[in-house]
Amino acid sequence: MKNRTTLKINGTDAQGFLQGQLSNDIDKIKQGEWQLNAYCQHQGKIIALFWVTKDGADFYLNFPSCLKEKVLQRLNMFVLMADVDISKAKLGDKACVLLTHKRDFQQEYAEVYLQTSEKFLPQDLNLDIDEVGVNFSKGCYPGQEVVARLHYLGKPKRRMRLFKCKKRVEVGDELVVSVSKSMKASGQVVRCVKSADKSLCLATIEVAHENAKITLKDVNGVQLTRVRNA
């Protein structure tokens, strides 16, 4: 798939290794099934989002190519003495064949790119809703304590929503709400579909201000309109 990388993870410890690194329950993946996973750092921020599948004893991780070097460096740092081999999948691998028949991993789901890596918690991207990308009953993984604490003891300050805008927007662009007291931006563009003069985008936004006037980049910027029931 264009601009995406697929890594092959194999070896006798592959399943246990991934179970200890990713946010979803790897043990529950069925043959040929794709599962969404967050790969987090110790503060719970998402380094990358993986679509993971299984073929026999081998696992495949698919994600944007811009994160390839960062992901490889991080994964290899945790392999240590485990029997795990990480390599780029070959075009003949079954997972790569399946990818050619799969739409762009469904536009309603979030994506993380190099410019937004380590910017979002799983809850910011709605990954906790129906546990689509986070399993709260599995064992530990990097950042698990932070993610679980927010789930059980707190309430997400930001959620991902769908917006439209009469201007081209880019991944990573900030969303601003004038009445917000946040020291950070009120939200950020996660992924978008662009045309010559307008955009449809998924973006995080402060829940307390999701129905307020939301503008792009600064308080005088172009206004974004939330697309409801989407």
C-alpha positions in Angstrom: 0.0 0.0 0.0 1.4 3.4 -1.0 3.3 5.3 1.7 2.9 2.5 4.2 5.4 0.0 5.6 4.7 -3.6 6.8 7.0 -5.2 9.3 7.2 -9.0 9.8 7.7 -10.1 13.4 8.5 -13.8 13.9 10.4 -16.1 16.3 9.2 -18.3 19.2 8.8 -15.2 21.4 7.1 -13.0 18.8 3.6 -13.2 20.3 4.7 -12.6 23.9 6.9 -9.7 22.8 4.1 -7.9 21.0 1.7 -8.6 23.8 4.1 -6.7 26.1 4.6 -3.8 23.7 1.2 -3.0 22.2 -2.1 -1.7 23.7 -4.5 -4.3 22.4 -4.8 -8.0 23.2 -2.5 -9.7 20.7 -3.5 -13.1 22.0 -7.0 -12.6 20.6 -6.0 -12.0 17.0 -7.4 -14.6 14.7 -5.7 -15.8 11.5 -6.0 -13.1 8.8 -7.8 -10.7 11.1 -6.6 -7.1 11.4 -6.4 -5.5 14.9 -5.7 -1.8 15.7 -3.0 -1.2 18.2 -1.3 1.8 19.8 2.5 1.7 20.4 3.0 4.0 23.3 6.0 5.5 25.1 6.2 5.5 28.9 4.0 8.6 29.3 1.2 7.0 27.4 1.7 9.1 24.2 1.3 7.2 21.0 4.5 6.7 18.9 2.6 4.9 16.1 -0.6 3.2 15.4 -0.3 -0.3 14.0 -2.8 -2.5 12.1 -1.6 -6.0 13.2 -2.5 -9.3 11.6 -1.3 -12.9 12.1 -0.4 -15.6 9.6 0.6 -18.8 11.2 3.1 -17.9 13.9 4.1 -14.7 12.1 2.8 -11.3 12.9 2.6 -8.3 10.6 2.5 -4.6 11.6 1.3 -2.0 9.0 1.8 1.7 9.5 2.9 4.9 7.7 6.4 4.7 6.2 7.5 8.0 7.7 7.7 6.2 11.1 9.7 3.2 9.9 13.1 4.2 11.4 11.6 5.4 14.6 9.5 2.3 15.1 12.4 -0.1 14.2 14.7 1.6 16.6 12.2 1.4 19.4 11.1 -2.2 18.8 14.7 -3.4 18.5 15.6 -1.7 21.8 13.2 -3.9 23.6 13.9 -7.3 21.9 16.9 -7.9 24.2 17.5 -11.7 24.5 14.1 -12.7 23.2 13.8 -15.0 20.2 12.3 -12.3 18.0 13.2 -11.3 14.4 12.0 -8.0 12.9 12.2 -7.5 9.2 10.4 -5.7 6.4 7.7 -7.9 4.9 8.2 -9.1 1.3 5.7 -8.5 -1.4 4.9 -12.3 -1.5 4.0 -12.4 2.2 0.3 -13.2 2.7 -0.2 -10.0 4.8 1.0 -7.8 1.9 -1.4 -9.6 -0.5 -4.3 -9.0 1.8 -3.4 -5.3 2.1 -3.9 -4.8 -1.6 -7.6 -5.7 -1.1 -8.1 -3.6 2.0 -9.4 0.0 1.7 -7.2 2.7 3.4 -7.9 1.2 6.8 -11.2 3.0 7.0 -11.2 6.7 7.1 -13.1 7.0 10.4 -10.1 5.7 12.3 -7.2 7.8 13.5 -3.7 7.7 12.0 -0.4 8.8 13.5 2.4 10.3 11.4 6.0 11.4 12.2 4.8 15.0 12.8 2.1 13.8 15.3 4.1 11.0 16.9 4.1 11.2 20.7 1.4 13.9 20.6 -1.8 11.9 21.5 -3.0 9.7 24.3 -5.1 6.7 23.1 -8.2 8.4 24.5 -7.6 11.5 22.5 -8.1 9.4 19.4 -11.1 7.5 20.7 -9.2 4.2 20.8 -10.7 3.4 24.2 -14.3 3.5 23.0 -15.5 -0.1 22.7 -11.9 -0.9 23.2 -11.3 -0.7 19.5 -7.5 -0.1 20.0 -6.9 -0.5 23.7 -7.7 -3.6 25.9 -8.0 -2.7 29.6 -7.9 -6.2 30.9 -4.6 -7.4 29.3 -1.2 -7.2 30.9 1.3 -4.3 31.0 2.8 -2.5 28.1 4.7 0.8 27.9 2.5 3.7 29.1 -0.2 1.3 30.3 -0.4 2.8 33.8 -1.1 6.3 32.4 -3.7 5.1 29.9 -5.5 2.9 32.5 -5.5 5.6 35.2 -7.2 8.0 32.8 -9.8 5.3 31.9 -10.7 4.4 35.5 -10.1 7.5 37.5 -10.3 10.4 35.0 -12.2 11.7 32.0 -10.6 12.5 28.6 -10.1 16.2 28.1 -9.9 15.8 24.3 -11.7 13.6 21.8 -11.4 13.1 18.1 -14.2 14.5 15.9 -14.8 14.9 12.2 -14.7 18.5 10.8 -14.9 20.2 7.4 -13.2 23.4 6.4 -13.2 25.7 3.5 -9.4 25.7 3.3 -6.7 23.1 2.9 -5.5 21.8 6.3 -2.5 19.7 7.1 -1.8 16.9 9.6 -0.5 18.5 12.7 -2.3 21.9 12.3 -3.6 23.3 15.5 -7.2 24.0 16.4 -8.0 27.0 18.5 -10.9 28.0 20.7 -10.8 31.6 21.9 -12.5 30.9 25.2 -10.2 28.0 26.1 -7.8 28.5 29.0 -5.6 25.6 27.9 -1.9 26.5 27.7 -1.7 24.2 24.7 -3.8 24.3 21.5 -7.4 23.2 21.9 -6.9 20.4 19.3 -4.8 19.1 16.4 -5.5 17.7 13.0 -5.0 13.9 13.0 -5.7 13.0 9.3 -7.4 14.7 6.4 -8.7 14.4 2.9 -7.8 17.5 0.8 -9.1 19.1 -2.4 -8.1 22.3 -4.0 -10.0 24.6 -1.6 -11.5 22.5 1.2 -10.7 19.7 3.6 -12.5 17.0 5.5 -10.5 16.1 8.6 -10.3 14.2 11.8 -9.0 16.3 14.6 -8.8 16.2 18.4 -10.6 18.9 20.3 -11.3 19.8 23.9 -14.5 18.2 24.9 -15.5 21.2 26.9 -15.4 23.4 23.8 -16.3 21.0 21.0 -19.4 23.0 20.2 -17.8 26.5 20.4 -16.3 28.4 17.5 -13.2 26.5 16.4 -10.6 28.1 14.1 -7.5 26.9 12.4 -4.1 27.9 13.8 -5.2 31.1 15.6 -8.3 32.9 16.8 -8.6 34.8 13.5 -8.1 31.7 11.4 -10.6 30.0 9.1 -13.5 28.4 11.0 -14.0 24.6 11.1 -17.4 23.1 11.2 -18.1 19.9 13.0 -19.7 17.1 11.0 -22.1 15.4 13.3 -23.4 11.8 13.2 -20.3 10.7 11.4 
